[in-house]
Amino acid sequence: LALFLAGTLISLAFSPSPLHGLPQVKKIFVFSILIAIFSTVRDVKTARLLVLFWSAIGALVSCVGISQFASKWRQAHLLNLDFYKFYVDSRITGLMSHWMTFAGQGMVVLLMLLSFLFFAPELRRRFFWIWGGCAVLLATAELLSETRTVWFGLGIAGIWLLRWWKPWLALVGPVVILLAMTLVPGPVHDRLFSILQPQKDVDSNEFRRIAFRTGLRMVAAHPLLGIGPDEAKYHFLDYLPPDTPKPLPPGYYQHLHNFYLQYAAERGIPTMLMMLWMLLMILHDFFRALQRLPPGHSDERFLLHGGIATVIGIMLSGLFEVNLGDSEVLTVFLVVVACGYVAVQSSNVKLVQERI
């Protein structure tokens, strides 16, 4: 993390307009949450309480999102509009300012809650159903958000959790969900099929391809230090591929919709690799700690599995969105990582005690 932040500052120093990159300097304070949480949440019981409070709040916010969906459905019906076209550009946001933020935060909270339900100890049946209900609300809101990038990350990360809880569900569960999304008509069905059959000027497939190709040209032109933090949005048109159709398809061209490409284009390939190294190191540390745990349910196990699932979800959804560039999503991600390292520390202590 220190090397990534140092690379960011070096890139800023060589940026053509350093003032444009000042928001990324402020974001260093967001990254400090990793240290702040690790130094204040000192045991796994406190981390468990934090996850449960998150889950309760997330369920309430999901209710807000679900009610927003119902309101938008009614509004489209009253205006006699095609709901899919009406909804794609004004999706549910819960209490956030954007649906990507809402869906990204919900993914992290849902994965941690599922890990709690699967691997936490001393969970009475009554509480299992209460927290299970919260998970259903969170999952419903994620589905209705129609955020395909989050669906992808959440789906693969969910398979990880199922693989270690009930291996047979890792095969059956995704098939059942995909069949339901495929066979049941409606906006979720249409959104799923838009991955392969996008509606022109409605779905984001075309402008994402343009953003990706433009980002590659930025990286090729500035491989070491990048074009400068937050400079991509100011120079996007300068790096458009020559064969790009004009006018540009409707879409958001303020970033590259891939956080690996975004960091490489703005800060250089070495700095992007520092972020990738950190994410892979987290996965390595958490999985290694899991292997040292004794069999059975424990708070350490649910925190570590939830941490791995969260990193998987973030890394995969980050292929199609700059999710770690969103301070709200970055914050919950860093809290999960800090709690995971609290679990690593706790597992190390237990291992020493067993040897003694």
C-alpha positions as YAML, in Angstrom:
chain: A
units: angstrom
residues:
- id: 1
  name: LEU
  ca: [0.00, 0.00, 0.00]
- id: 2
  name: ALA
  ca: [2.84, 2.38, 0.84]
- id: 3
  name: LEU
  ca: [4.45, 1.72, -2.54]
- id: 4
  name: PHE
  ca: [1.14, 2.30, -4.32]
- id: 5
  name: LEU
  ca: [0.63, 5.63, -2.55]
- id: 6
  name: ALA
  ca: [4.25, 6.62, -3.19]
- id: 7
  name: GLY
  ca: [3.78, 5.83, -6.88]
- id: 8
  name: THR
  ca: [0.65, 7.98, -6.87]
- id: 9
  name: LEU
  ca: [2.56, 10.95, -5.43]
- id: 10
  name: ILE
  ca: [5.45, 10.51, -7.88]
- id: 11
  name: SER
  ca: [2.99, 10.40, -10.77]
- id: 12
  name: LEU
  ca: [1.34, 13.54, -9.41]
- id: 13
  name: ALA
  ca: [4.70, 15.33, -9.26]
- id: 14
  name: PHE
  ca: [5.26, 14.68, -12.98]
- id: 15
  name: SER
  ca: [1.65, 15.34, -13.98]
- id: 16
  name: PRO
  ca: [1.03, 18.14, -16.50]
- id: 17
  name: SER
  ca: [-1.63, 19.58, -14.14]
- id: 18
  name: PRO
  ca: [-0.89, 18.49, -10.53]
- id: 19
  name: LEU
  ca: [-3.90, 20.41, -9.18]
- id: 20
  name: HIS
  ca: [-6.21, 18.04, -11.05]
- id: 21
  name: GLY
  ca: [-4.83, 15.18, -8.96]
- id: 22
  name: LEU
  ca: [-5.34, 16.71, -5.51]
- id: 23
  name: PRO
  ca: [-8.49, 14.60, -4.86]
- id: 24
  name: GLN
  ca: [-6.25, 11.53, -5.04]
- id: 25
  name: VAL
  ca: [-3.98, 13.03, -2.39]
- id: 26
  name: LYS
  ca: [-7.03, 13.48, -0.16]
- id: 27
  name: LYS
  ca: [-7.87, 9.82, -0.80]
- id: 28
  name: ILE
  ca: [-4.71, 8.86, 1.09]
- id: 29
  name: PHE
  ca: [-6.73, 9.68, 4.22]
- id: 30
  name: VAL
  ca: [-9.30, 7.09, 3.11]
- id: 31
  name: PHE
  ca: [-6.55, 4.47, 2.80]
- id: 32
  name: SER
  ca: [-5.51, 5.30, 6.38]
- id: 33
  name: ILE
  ca: [-8.76, 3.60, 7.49]
- id: 34
  name: LEU
  ca: [-6.92, 0.30, 7.07]
- id: 35
  name: ILE
  ca: [-4.53, 1.25, 9.88]
- id: 36
  name: ALA
  ca: [-7.19, 3.00, 11.97]
- id: 37
  name: ILE
  ca: [-9.50, -0.03, 12.04]
- id: 38
  name: PHE
  ca: [-6.71, -2.53, 12.66]
- id: 39
  name: SER
  ca: [-5.48, -0.49, 15.63]
- id: 40
  name: THR
  ca: [-8.95, -0.08, 17.18]
- id: 41
  name: VAL
  ca: [-10.72, -3.38, 16.42]
- id: 42
  name: ARG
  ca: [-8.37, -5.53, 18.47]
- id: 43
  name: ASP
  ca: [-10.28, -8.82, 18.67]
- id: 44
  name: VAL
  ca: [-12.52, -10.97, 16.49]
- id: 45
  name: LYS
  ca: [-15.57, -10.50, 18.73]
- id: 46
  name: THR
  ca: [-15.52, -6.76, 18.06]
- id: 47
  name: ALA
  ca: [-15.10, -7.44, 14.34]
- id: 48
  name: ARG
  ca: [-18.10, -9.81, 14.51]
- id: 49
  name: LEU
  ca: [-20.25, -7.09, 16.10]
- id: 50
  name: LEU
  ca: [-19.15, -4.65, 13.40]
- id: 51
  name: VAL
  ca: [-20.24, -7.05, 10.64]
- id: 52
  name: LEU
  ca: [-23.61, -7.61, 12.32]
- id: 53
  name: PHE
  ca: [-24.26, -3.87, 12.69]
- id: 54
  name: TRP
  ca: [-23.33, -3.46, 9.04]
- id: 55
  name: SER
  ca: [-25.75, -6.23, 8.10]
- id: 56
  name: ALA
  ca: [-28.64, -4.70, 10.03]
- id: 57
  name: ILE
  ca: [-28.04, -1.27, 8.50]
- id: 58
  name: GLY
  ca: [-27.55, -2.84, 5.06]
- id: 59
  name: ALA
  ca: [-30.90, -4.63, 5.35]
- id: 60
  name: LEU
  ca: [-32.66, -1.37, 6.21]
- id: 61
  name: VAL
  ca: [-30.98, 0.45, 3.31]
- id: 62
  name: SER
  ca: [-31.95, -2.45, 1.04]
- id: 63
  name: CYS
  ca: [-35.58, -1.87, 2.02]
- id: 64
  name: VAL
  ca: [-35.15, 1.73, 0.85]
- id: 65
  name: GLY
  ca: [-33.73, 0.49, -2.45]
- id: 66
  name: ILE
  ca: [-36.52, -2.04, -2.95]
- id: 67
  name: SER
  ca: [-39.14, 0.66, -2.31]
- id: 68
  name: GLN
  ca: [-37.35, 2.89, -4.83]
- id: 69
  name: PHE
  ca: [-37.62, 0.11, -7.40]
- id: 70
  name: ALA
  ca: [-41.37, -0.24, -6.77]
- id: 71
  name: SER
  ca: [-41.77, 3.53, -7.10]
- id: 72
  name: LYS
  ca: [-39.87, 3.61, -10.40]
- id: 73
  name: TRP
  ca: [-41.91, 0.68, -11.72]
- id: 74
  name: ARG
  ca: [-45.13, 2.53, -10.91]
- id: 75
  name: GLN
  ca: [-43.82, 5.76, -12.40]
- id: 76
  name: ALA
  ca: [-42.89, 4.07, -15.69]
- id: 77
  name: HIS
  ca: [-46.32, 2.39, -15.79]
- id: 78
  name: LEU
  ca: [-48.14, 5.70, -15.26]
- id: 79
  name: LEU
  ca: [-46.08, 7.36, -17.99]
- id: 80
  name: ASN
  ca: [-46.61, 4.37, -20.29]
- id: 81
  name: LEU
  ca: [-42.83, 4.00, -20.79]
- id: 82
  name: ASP
  ca: [-40.71, 0.93, -21.48]
- id: 83
  name: PHE
  ca: [-39.51, 0.14, -17.96]
- id: 84
  name: TYR
  ca: [-36.12, -1.24, -18.97]
- id: 85
  name: LYS
  ca: [-35.12, 1.85, -20.94]
- id: 86
  name: PHE
  ca: [-36.57, 4.09, -18.25]
- id: 87
  name: TYR
  ca: [-34.80, 2.29, -15.42]
- id: 88
  name: VAL
  ca: [-31.26, 1.67, -16.73]
- id: 89
  name: ASP
  ca: [-30.27, 5.32, -16.40]
- id: 90
  name: SER
  ca: [-32.05, 5.91, -13.08]
- id: 91
  name: ARG
  ca: [-31.55, 2.78, -11.00]
- id: 92
  name: ILE
  ca: [-32.01, 2.39, -7.27]
- id: 93
  name: THR
  ca: [-29.40, 4.09, -5.08]
- id: 94
  name: GLY
  ca: [-30.60, 3.38, -1.53]
- id: 95
  name: LEU
  ca: [-29.09, 6.18, 0.56]
- id: 96
  name: MET
  ca: [-26.13, 6.65, -1.77]
- id: 97
  name: SER
  ca: [-25.71, 9.12, -4.64]
- id: 98
  name: HIS
  ca: [-25.18, 6.49, -7.35]
- id: 99
  name: TRP
  ca: [-26.32, 2.93, -8.03]
- id: 100
  name: MET
  ca: [-22.72, 1.71, -8.48]
- id: 101
  name: THR
  ca: [-21.86, 2.87, -4.96]
- id: 102
  name: PHE
  ca: [-25.03, 1.32, -3.57]
- id: 103
  name: ALA
  ca: [-24.41, -2.01, -5.31]
- id: 104
  name: GLY
  ca: [-20.69, -2.09, -4.48]
- id: 105
  name: GLN
  ca: [-21.24, -1.50, -0.78]
- id: 106
  name: GLY
  ca: [-24.11, -3.99, -0.74]
- id: 107
  name: MET
  ca: [-21.90, -6.65, -2.30]
- id: 108
  name: VAL
  ca: [-19.30, -6.34, 0.46]
- id: 109
  name: VAL
  ca: [-21.88, -6.38, 3.27]
- id: 110
  name: LEU
  ca: [-23.75, -9.34, 1.73]
- id: 111
  name: LEU
  ca: [-20.58, -11.40, 1.31]
- id: 112
  name: MET
  ca: [-19.55, -10.79, 4.93]
- id: 113
  name: LEU
  ca: [-23.04, -11.68, 6.17]
- id: 114
  name: LEU
  ca: [-23.11, -14.90, 4.12]
- id: 115
  name: SER
  ca: [-19.71, -15.83, 5.51]
- id: 116
  name: PHE
  ca: [-21.06, -15.19, 9.00]
- id: 117
  name: LEU
  ca: [-24.06, -17.43, 8.38]
- id: 118
  name: PHE
  ca: [-21.88, -20.21, 6.94]
- id: 119
  name: PHE
  ca: [-18.87, -20.21, 9.26]
- id: 120
  name: ALA
  ca: [-19.54, -18.29, 12.50]
- id: 121
  name: PRO
  ca: [-19.86, -20.24, 15.78]
- id: 122
  name: GLU
  ca: [-22.68, -20.35, 18.33]
- id: 123
  name: LEU
  ca: [-25.42, -19.25, 15.93]
- id: 124
  name: ARG
  ca: [-28.82, -20.22, 17.29]
- id: 125
  name: ARG
  ca: [-31.55, -21.14, 14.84]
- id: 126
  name: ARG
  ca: [-33.63, -18.07, 15.72]
- id: 127
  name: PHE
  ca: [-30.75, -15.72, 14.97]
- id: 128
  name: PHE
  ca: [-29.85, -17.68, 11.85]
- id: 129
  name: TRP
  ca: [-33.28, -16.91, 10.40]
- id: 130
  name: ILE
  ca: [-33.09, -13.24, 11.44]
- id: 131
  name: TRP
  ca: [-29.72, -12.71, 9.78]
- id: 132
  name: GLY
  ca: [-30.80, -14.92, 6.90]
- id: 133
  name: GLY
  ca: [-33.71, -12.54, 6.32]
- id: 134
  name: CYS
  ca: [-31.25, -9.64, 6.23]
- id: 135
  name: ALA
  ca: [-29.24, -11.54, 3.61]
- id: 136
  name: VAL
  ca: [-32.37, -12.05, 1.50]
- id: 137
  name: LEU
  ca: [-33.10, -8.31, 1.59]
- id: 138
  name: LEU
  ca: [-29.53, -7.47, 0.63]
- id: 139
  name: ALA
  ca: [-29.54, -10.02, -2.19]
- id: 140
  name: THR
  ca: [-32.88, -8.73, -3.51]
- id: 141
  name: ALA
  ca: [-31.57, -5.18, -3.60]
- id: 142
  name: GLU
  ca: [-28.41, -6.33, -5.40]
- id: 143
  name: LEU
  ca: [-30.53, -8.13, -7.97]
- id: 144
  name: LEU
  ca: [-32.84, -5.14, -8.52]
- id: 145
  name: SER
  ca: [-29.89, -2.75, -8.81]
- id: 146
  name: GLU
  ca: [-29.18, -4.44, -12.18]
- id: 147
  name: THR
  ca: [-25.48, -3.71, -11.81]
- id: 148
  name: ARG
  ca: [-23.93, -6.39, -14.01]
- id: 149
  name: THR
  ca: [-20.35, -5.78, -12.82]
- id: 150
  name: VAL
  ca: [-21.41, -6.42, -9.22]
- id: 151
  name: TRP
  ca: [-23.46, -9.47, -10.28]
- id: 152
  name: PHE
  ca: [-20.27, -10.93, -11.76]
- id: 153
  name: GLY
  ca: [-18.10, -10.27, -8.72]
- id: 154
  name: LEU
  ca: [-20.78, -11.31, -6.26]
- id: 155
  name: GLY
  ca: [-21.52, -14.50, -8.18]
- id: 156
  name: ILE
  ca: [-17.93, -15.77, -8.29]
- id: 157
  name: ALA
  ca: [-17.21, -14.70, -4.69]
- id: 158
  name: GLY
  ca: [-20.43, -16.40, -3.60]
- id: 159
  name: ILE
  ca: [-19.27, -19.63, -5.25]
- id: 160
  name: TRP
  ca: [-16.09, -19.42, -3.15]
- id: 161
  name: LEU
  ca: [-18.13, -19.27, 0.05]
- id: 162
  name: LEU
  ca: [-20.41, -22.11, -1.04]
- id: 163
  name: ARG
  ca: [-17.40, -24.22, -2.02]
- id: 164
  name: TRP
  ca: [-16.15, -24.19, 1.57]
- id: 165
  name: TRP
  ca: [-19.58, -24.43, 3.22]
- id: 166
  name: LYS
  ca: [-21.53, -26.96, 1.14]
- id: 167
  name: PRO
  ca: [-19.49, -27.99, -1.93]
- id: 168
  name: TRP
  ca: [-22.49, -29.39, -3.78]
- id: 169
  name: LEU
  ca: [-24.23, -26.01, -3.53]
- id: 170
  name: ALA
  ca: [-21.30, -24.41, -5.38]
- id: 171
  name: LEU
  ca: [-22.43, -26.43, -8.41]
- id: 172
  name: VAL
  ca: [-26.19, -26.37, -7.97]
- id: 173
  name: GLY
  ca: [-26.75, -22.86, -6.54]
- id: 174
  name: PRO
  ca: [-25.38, -20.78, -9.46]
- id: 175
  name: VAL
  ca: [-27.23, -22.95, -12.00]
- id: 176
  name: VAL
  ca: [-30.55, -22.46, -10.19]
- id: 177
  name: ILE
  ca: [-30.04, -18.69, -9.93]
- id: 178
  name: LEU
  ca: [-29.05, -18.34, -13.60]
- id: 179
  name: LEU
  ca: [-32.01, -20.43, -14.71]
- id: 180
  name: ALA
  ca: [-34.36, -18.25, -12.66]
- id: 181
  name: MET
  ca: [-32.87, -15.04, -14.10]
- id: 182
  name: THR
  ca: [-33.03, -16.51, -17.60]
- id: 183
  name: LEU
  ca: [-36.51, -18.03, -17.58]
- id: 184
  name: VAL
  ca: [-38.44, -15.43, -15.55]
- id: 185
  name: PRO
  ca: [-39.27, -12.46, -17.83]
- id: 186
  name: GLY
  ca: [-38.75, -8.93, -16.61]
- id: 187
  name: PRO
  ca: [-36.06, -6.25, -16.23]
- id: 188
  name: VAL
  ca: [-33.57, -8.59, -14.50]
- id: 189
  name: HIS
  ca: [-33.92, -11.08, -17.38]
- id: 190
  name: ASP
  ca: [-33.41, -8.27, -19.93]
- id: 191
  name: ARG
  ca: [-30.39, -6.93, -18.07]
- id: 192
  name: LEU
  ca: [-28.76, -10.35, -17.94]
- id: 193
  name: PHE
  ca: [-29.19, -10.87, -21.69]
- id: 194
  name: SER
  ca: [-27.86, -7.35, -22.38]
- id: 195
  name: ILE
  ca: [-24.39, -8.76, -21.71]
- id: 196
  name: LEU
  ca: [-24.56, -10.58, -25.06]
- id: 197
  name: GLN
  ca: [-27.39, -8.68, -26.77]
- id: 198
  name: PRO
  ca: [-27.13, -5.02, -25.71]
- id: 199
  name: GLN
  ca: [-29.74, -2.50, -26.76]
- id: 200
  name: LYS
  ca: [-28.11, 0.27, -28.75]
- id: 201
  name: ASP
  ca: [-27.81, 3.60, -26.87]
- id: 202
  name: VAL
  ca: [-29.29, 1.95, -23.75]
- id: 203
  name: ASP
  ca: [-26.76, -0.56, -22.41]
- id: 204
  name: SER
  ca: [-23.17, 0.42, -21.65]
- id: 205
  name: ASN
  ca: [-21.36, -2.26, -23.68]
- id: 206
  name: GLU
  ca: [-20.27, -0.03, -26.57]
- id: 207
  name: PHE
  ca: [-18.94, 2.94, -24.61]
- id: 208
  name: ARG
  ca: [-17.09, 0.56, -22.25]
- id: 209
  name: ARG
  ca: [-15.23, -0.89, -25.24]
- id: 210
  name: ILE
  ca: [-14.30, 2.62, -26.32]
- id: 211
  name: ALA
  ca: [-13.11, 3.49, -22.80]
- id: 212
  name: PHE
  ca: [-11.01, 0.30, -22.66]
- id: 213
  name: ARG
  ca: [-9.31, 0.92, -26.01]
- id: 214
  name: THR
  ca: [-8.68, 4.56, -25.09]
- id: 215
  name: GLY
  ca: [-7.13, 3.50, -21.80]
- id: 216
  name: LEU
  ca: [-4.77, 1.12, -23.58]
- id: 217
  name: ARG
  ca: [-3.56, 4.00, -25.75]
- id: 218
  name: MET
  ca: [-2.91, 6.09, -22.62]
- id: 219
  name: VAL
  ca: [-0.90, 3.26, -21.05]
- id: 220
  name: ALA
  ca: [1.11, 2.78, -24.25]
- id: 221
  name: ALA
  ca: [1.94, 6.51, -24.32]
- id: 222
  name: HIS
  ca: [2.80, 6.78, -20.59]
- id: 223
  name: PRO
  ca: [3.78, 3.32, -19.30]
- id: 224
  name: LEU
  ca: [5.98, 4.31, -16.33]
- id: 225
  name: LEU
  ca: [4.39, 7.30, -14.61]
- id: 226
  name: GLY
  ca: [1.03, 7.51, -16.33]
- id: 227
  name: ILE
  ca: [-0.74, 10.55, -17.62]
- id: 228
  name: GLY
  ca: [-1.24, 11.84, -14.05]
- id: 229
  name: PRO
  ca: [-3.81, 11.20, -11.30]
- id: 230
  name: ASP
  ca: [-7.32, 12.19, -12.42]
- id: 231
  name: GLU
  ca: [-5.97, 13.32, -15.81]
- id: 232
  name: ALA
  ca: [-7.72, 10.62, -17.82]
- id: 233
  name: LYS
  ca: [-11.03, 12.47, -17.83]
- id: 234
  name: TYR
  ca: [-9.37, 15.69, -19.02]
- id: 235
  name: HIS
  ca: [-7.47, 14.00, -21.88]
- id: 236
  name: PHE
  ca: [-9.87, 11.22, -22.81]
- id: 237
  name: LEU
  ca: [-10.67, 12.67, -26.24]
- id: 238
  name: ASP
  ca: [-6.94, 13.09, -27.00]
- id: 239
  name: TYR
  ca: [-6.41, 9.33, -26.90]
- id: 240
  name: LEU
  ca: [-9.53, 8.11, -28.69]
- id: 241
  name: PRO
  ca: [-8.74, 5.41, -31.27]
- id: 242
  name: PRO
  ca: [-8.92, 6.88, -34.80]
- id: 243
  name: ASP
  ca: [-11.69, 4.49, -35.84]
- id: 244
  name: THR
  ca: [-14.02, 5.52, -32.98]
- id: 245
  name: PRO
  ca: [-17.52, 6.27, -34.31]
- id: 246
  name: LYS
  ca: [-18.77, 9.85, -34.01]
- id: 247
  name: PRO
  ca: [-20.78, 11.04, -32.25]
- id: 248
  name: LEU
  ca: [-19.72, 8.95, -29.26]
- id: 249
  name: PRO
  ca: [-22.33, 6.49, -27.95]
- id: 250
  name: PRO
  ca: [-24.11, 7.67, -24.79]
- id: 251
  name: GLY
  ca: [-22.10, 6.84, -21.68]
- id: 252
  name: TYR
  ca: [-19.89, 8.06, -18.86]
- id: 253
  name: TYR
  ca: [-16.45, 8.98, -20.20]
- id: 254
  name: GLN
  ca: [-14.96, 10.44, -17.01]
- id: 255
  name: HIS
  ca: [-13.02, 7.25, -16.20]
- id: 256
  name: LEU
  ca: [-11.98, 4.01, -17.92]
- id: 257
  name: HIS
  ca: [-14.39, 1.56, -16.22]
- id: 258
  name: ASN
  ca: [-11.56, -0.79, -15.19]
- id: 259
  name: PHE
  ca: [-9.56, 0.04, -12.08]
- id: 260
  name: TYR
  ca: [-6.44, -1.84, -13.27]
- id: 261
  name: LEU
  ca: [-6.44, 0.11, -16.51]
- id: 262
  name: GLN
  ca: [-7.35, 3.33, -14.69]
- id: 263
  name: TYR
  ca: [-4.38, 3.08, -12.31]
- id: 264
  name: ALA
  ca: [-2.00, 2.05, -15.10]
- id: 265
  name: ALA
  ca: [-3.12, 4.92, -17.35]
- id: 266
  name: GLU
  ca: [-3.05, 7.59, -14.65]
- id: 267
  name: ARG
  ca: [-0.16, 6.43, -12.43]
- id: 268
  name: GLY
  ca: [1.86, 4.04, -14.56]
- id: 269
  name: ILE
  ca: [2.16, 0.28, -14.80]
- id: 270
  name: PRO
  ca: [4.53, -0.08, -11.78]
- id: 271
  name: THR
  ca: [2.05, 1.69, -9.47]
- id: 272
  name: MET
  ca: [-0.84, -0.41, -10.75]
- id: 273
  name: LEU
  ca: [1.24, -3.54, -10.06]
- id: 274
  name: MET
  ca: [1.72, -2.38, -6.47]
- id: 275
  name: MET
  ca: [-2.05, -2.36, -6.00]
- id: 276
  name: LEU
  ca: [-2.34, -5.78, -7.64]
- id: 277
  name: TRP
  ca: [0.48, -7.09, -5.43]
- id: 278
  name: MET
  ca: [-1.33, -5.85, -2.33]
- id: 279
  name: LEU
  ca: [-4.60, -7.54, -3.31]
- id: 280
  name: LEU
  ca: [-2.88, -10.85, -4.06]
- id: 281
  name: MET
  ca: [-0.93, -10.62, -0.80]
- id: 282
  name: ILE
  ca: [-4.18, -10.19, 1.12]
- id: 283
  name: LEU
  ca: [-5.58, -13.33, -0.53]
- id: 284
  name: HIS
  ca: [-2.37, -15.24, 0.29]
- id: 285
  name: ASP
  ca: [-2.29, -14.13, 3.93]
- id: 286
  name: PHE
  ca: [-5.96, -14.89, 4.55]
- id: 287
  name: PHE
  ca: [-5.87, -18.31, 2.90]
- id: 288
  name: ARG
  ca: [-2.69, -19.27, 4.74]
- id: 289
  name: ALA
  ca: [-4.29, -18.28, 8.05]
- id: 290
  name: LEU
  ca: [-7.37, -20.36, 7.17]
- id: 291
  name: GLN
  ca: [-5.19, -23.43, 6.67]
- id: 292
  name: ARG
  ca: [-3.76, -23.03, 10.19]
- id: 293
  name: LEU
  ca: [-7.17, -22.90, 11.87]
- id: 294
  name: PRO
  ca: [-8.48, -25.99, 13.65]
- id: 295
  name: PRO
  ca: [-11.59, -27.63, 12.10]
- id: 296
  name: GLY
  ca: [-14.99, -26.23, 12.98]
- id: 297
  name: HIS
  ca: [-16.77, -22.89, 12.98]
- id: 298
  name: SER
  ca: [-15.06, -19.81, 14.42]
- id: 299
  name: ASP
  ca: [-15.11, -16.05, 14.15]
- id: 300
  name: GLU
  ca: [-11.65, -16.19, 12.59]
- id: 301
  name: ARG
  ca: [-12.94, -18.53, 9.89]
- id: 302
  name: PHE
  ca: [-15.91, -16.35, 8.93]
- id: 303
  name: LEU
  ca: [-13.80, -13.17, 8.87]
- id: 304
  name: LEU
  ca: [-11.11, -14.78, 6.71]
- id: 305
  name: HIS
  ca: [-13.53, -16.43, 4.28]
- id: 306
  name: GLY
  ca: [-15.52, -13.20, 4.07]
- id: 307
  name: GLY
  ca: [-12.32, -11.24, 3.47]
- id: 308
  name: ILE
  ca: [-11.24, -13.55, 0.65]
- id: 309
  name: ALA
  ca: [-14.69, -13.41, -0.93]
- id: 310
  name: THR
  ca: [-14.69, -9.61, -0.71]
- id: 311
  name: VAL
  ca: [-11.28, -9.32, -2.39]
- id: 312
  name: ILE
  ca: [-12.43, -11.72, -5.13]
- id: 313
  name: GLY
  ca: [-15.62, -9.70, -5.65]
- id: 314
  name: ILE
  ca: [-13.75, -6.39, -5.78]
- id: 315
  name: MET
  ca: [-11.05, -7.69, -8.13]
- id: 316
  name: LEU
  ca: [-13.53, -9.23, -10.57]
- id: 317
  name: SER
  ca: [-16.05, -6.40, -10.61]
- id: 318
  name: GLY
  ca: [-13.06, -4.05, -10.92]
- id: 319
  name: LEU
  ca: [-12.48, -5.48, -14.40]
- id: 320
  name: PHE
  ca: [-15.51, -3.44, -15.51]
- id: 321
  name: GLU
  ca: [-15.66, -0.57, -13.01]
- id: 322
  name: VAL
  ca: [-13.30, 1.67, -11.03]
- id: 323
  name: ASN
  ca: [-14.83, 0.48, -7.76]
- id: 324
  name: LEU
  ca: [-11.76, 1.19, -5.60]
- id: 325
  name: GLY
  ca: [-11.87, 4.75, -6.89]
- id: 326
  name: ASP
  ca: [-15.19, 5.19, -5.08]
- id: 327
  name: SER
  ca: [-14.40, 6.35, -1.53]
- id: 328
  name: GLU
  ca: [-17.51, 4.73, -0.04]
- id: 329
  name: VAL
  ca: [-16.76, 1.32, -1.56]
- id: 330
  name: LEU
  ca: [-13.04, 1.68, -0.78]
- id: 331
  name: THR
  ca: [-13.90, 2.40, 2.86]
- id: 332
  name: VAL
  ca: [-15.95, -0.75, 3.45]
- id: 333
  name: PHE
  ca: [-13.35, -2.79, 1.56]
- id: 334
  name: LEU
  ca: [-10.52, -1.54, 3.77]
- id: 335
  name: VAL
  ca: [-12.54, -2.23, 6.92]
- id: 336
  name: VAL
  ca: [-13.05, -5.84, 5.81]
- id: 337
  name: VAL
  ca: [-9.33, -6.22, 5.08]
- id: 338
  name: ALA
  ca: [-8.40, -4.77, 8.49]
- id: 339
  name: CYS
  ca: [-10.81, -7.15, 10.25]
- id: 340
  name: GLY
  ca: [-9.35, -10.01, 8.24]
- id: 341
  name: TYR
  ca: [-5.88, -9.19, 9.53]
- id: 342
  name: VAL
  ca: [-7.26, -9.07, 13.06]
- id: 343
  name: ALA
  ca: [-8.42, -12.65, 12.41]
- id: 344
  name: VAL
  ca: [-4.95, -13.54, 11.04]
- id: 345
  name: GLN
  ca: [-3.38, -12.20, 14.22]
- id: 346
  name: SER
  ca: [-5.87, -14.09, 16.39]
- id: 347
  name: SER
  ca: [-5.21, -17.34, 14.51]
- id: 348
  name: ASN
  ca: [-1.46, -16.88, 15.03]
- id: 349
  name: VAL
  ca: [-1.98, -16.41, 18.78]
- id: 350
  name: LYS
  ca: [-4.15, -19.54, 19.00]
- id: 351
  name: LEU
  ca: [-1.52, -21.53, 17.09]
- id: 352
  name: VAL
  ca: [1.20, -20.47, 19.54]
- id: 353
  name: GLN
  ca: [-1.02, -21.31, 22.52]
- id: 354
  name: GLU
  ca: [-1.72, -24.80, 21.12]
- id: 355
  name: ARG
  ca: [2.00, -25.45, 20.66]
- id: 356
  name: ILE
  ca: [2.72, -24.31, 24.22]
...
